[in-house]
Amino acid sequence: MPESTRAATGPAFLAARRAVDTAKTRTTRLAVQGVDQEAAADAQALATALAVLLQRRSPQAWEAIDLVAAGRTQAEAAAALGISRQAVGQRLAAAANEVEQDLHPVLARLLGRAEGGRR
């Protein structure tokens, strides 16, 4: 390792430095850099969309999501929250939880391609 991060070189350090500089100018504070610039741009767009989706969730939606993500059924989450199972389903739907979960592997594949892999 070099004595300072400013002295670091190599593709990984340079890409990380570019990503940090780019993130400073974005409202979501996310930046994707990579060898495959098209895949990096696609990953950037998807990561930004996911960040906006997550930022717009209500505290009530997060409560339901956290319980279901921990392995509880919607009925169990409803009992824990003192609401109906339908209300839990409505919170999950309003939060686009299923959409988010579907997009995670897509983002992972795009990030893999951006770094030069063919995932």
N, C-alpha and C positions, 0 to 999 in steps of 0.2 A: 504494500500500500504506500502511496506517496505521502509526503509530510502534510499536505493539505489537499482538500478536495479540489481546489482550483488547479492543482498540478496533475490531477488525474486525467488519463487519456484512455482511448479505446472506445469501441462502439457502444458498449453498455453505459459507460460513464457519460459519453457525449449525448446519447439518446435520453438518459435520465436528466441531464442538465437542460436539454431542449424541452422536455416534458414539464419540468418545474417552471421554466420561464413562460411556457405557453399557459400553464395552469393559472399563473398569476393574473392573466388577462381575461380569464373566463369566469362567468358568474357561478358556474357549478364547481369551479376549482379542480376540474378534471382535465387531463391531457393524455393522449395516447400517441406514442411515437413508435416507429418500428422500421425494419428493413423494407417491408412491403408497405409502401405508403398508401396504396389504395385500401388495403385491409385495415391499416391503422386509422384511416379516415372513417371507414365504416364502423370500426370498433368505437371510435370517438363519438360518432353520432348515436350509436346505441347506448353507450355508457351515459351520455348526456341525457337521453330520453329516460333511462332508468333512474338517474339521479333526480330529475324533475318529478317523476312519478312518486318516488320515495319522499321527497320533500313536501309533497302536497297531501300526504296522508294525515288523517286526523289522529289524535291520541287514542280515540276509541277504536279506530281501525288497527292501530299498532297493538293494542291490548289483545284483540282477537287473533291477529296474525301471530303474535308471540306464543299464545297458548296452543294454537294449532301446529305451529312449527316445533313446539316442544313435544309433540306427539299426542296431544289431546284431540279427541273427536270434537266436532262442532257442538254436539250435545253436551259434552263435558266442559267445553269452553263456555257455553251458555250458562251452565250451572255455576261455574266459577265467577262469571261476570254478573249473574243475577238477571239475565235477559233470556229471550227465547232463542231456540236454535235458528229460527228464521232470521232473527236480528243479527246473529253471528254471520250467517250466510250473506246477508245484505252488507255488512261491514266488509267482509272479504271481497265481495263483488265490487263495491264502491272503491275499494283500495286497489283494484286490479291485481290482486295477489296471484291469481293463476297466470295472468299474462307475464308478470314479473318472473315467476318460476320457469315459465317456458323460455324466457329470453336469456336466462343465465347460461345454459350450454351454448347458445348461439354466440354470446359475447366471449365465452371461453375459446370457442373455435376461431373467432375473428382475432382475438389477441394472440393465439398461437400462430396464425398466418402472418400477422403483423411482425412477429419476431422472427419470421423466416421459415417457419414450419409449414407443413401442408395438412394440418389437422382438419 
